[in-house]
Amino acid sequence: MTFRVSHEIALELERVECAAWRDVHAAATPEDRAALGLRARELAGGWVMAADREDSLLQNRALGLGLAEPLTDSVLHMLLAHFRDGPPGFALNLCPFAEPAGVESLLARHGFGTYFHHLKWARGAEPVSEPPIGPHVECVSPEQASQWALLAASIFAGTPAHAAWSARVVGRPGWSHYLAFHGDTPIAVGALFVSGDAAWLGSGGTLERHRRRGAQGALLARRVRDGLAQGVRCFTTETGPDRPEVPGESLRNAERAGFHPAYERPSWIWPLPS
């Protein structure tokens, strides 16, 4: 693995992503937790989240483990216990700077295996280029939270309960949510979370019939511009890996918005899909 960012920058990229997901879970009401089976906890400096009623590796995973303190047998036992009564599988998104060295063999001994790699991206505070003319982007108000969340649920095959939870995040401190429009029709969503001088860009998706119209490029550029206006010096997002068999539009959008690859982050799955 060739690291394209320093250890210090990698820690900041992981920190702001974890902070975003912590706040997403903080927005959940008791009704959301009951409907979705939401459970989350701090573990060894990382963040672990479960949604027992959703079969999703995005909602059932651990972030940031092995960075604040080394991964150990004890930590992995606690991680496995957290998911014992939950969905049939979960993911550990492992930053390549995680310790100890050779942690992969430790994970393998506990029954984990690699399944997919995200590509982690970073950019600094350089101005962002204007994207070609295409969908226009609006930052949504709290009054539009349900509209944003219902479109996101349609794009990501979410349930009504998940849409209700997502709507509660709109308008919280640090968050900005966006809609991209084709004419008067909302076709794509995105979100920006700012913590200190770092920002995470997530929840980016477009209705399938409206893809390849520039919506995600416009959303990325708008979020970077808004982050820069808030004093952000370091941005991060994730895409699929840079591999021939993976569609590359998300990678090209990130590059056009001034992002550069930081590192591949493997998802260690327990148990491996059969």
HELIX and SHEET records of a PDB file:
HELIX    1   1 HIS A    7  ALA A   26  1                                  20    
HELIX    2   2 PRO A   30  LEU A   36  1                                   7    
HELIX    3   3 ASP A   73  HIS A   82  1                                  10    
HELIX    4   4 VAL A  103  ARG A  109  1                                   7    
HELIX    5   5 PRO A  142  GLN A  144  5                                   3    
HELIX    6   6 ALA A  145  PHE A  156  1                                  12    
HELIX    7   7 PRO A  160  ALA A  167  1                                   8    
HELIX    8   8 GLU A  208  HIS A  210  5                                   3    
HELIX    9   9 ALA A  215  ALA A  229  1                                  15    
HELIX   10  10 GLU A  249  ARG A  256  1                                   8    
SHEET    1   A11 LEU A  38  LEU A  43  0                                        
SHEET    2   A11 GLY A  46  ALA A  51 -1                                        
SHEET    3   A11 ARG A  61  LEU A  63 -1                                        
SHEET    4   A11 PHE A  90  ASN A  93  1                                        
SHEET    5   A11 HIS A 260  TRP A 270 -1                                        
SHEET    6   A11 GLY A 113  ARG A 123 -1                                        
SHEET    7   A11 CYS A 234  THR A 239 -1                                        
SHEET    8   A11 ALA A 198  THR A 206  1                                        
SHEET    9   A11 THR A 185  SER A 195 -1                                        
SHEET   10   A11 TRP A 175  HIS A 182 -1                                        
SHEET   11   A11 HIS A 136  CYS A 139 -1                                        
END                                                                             
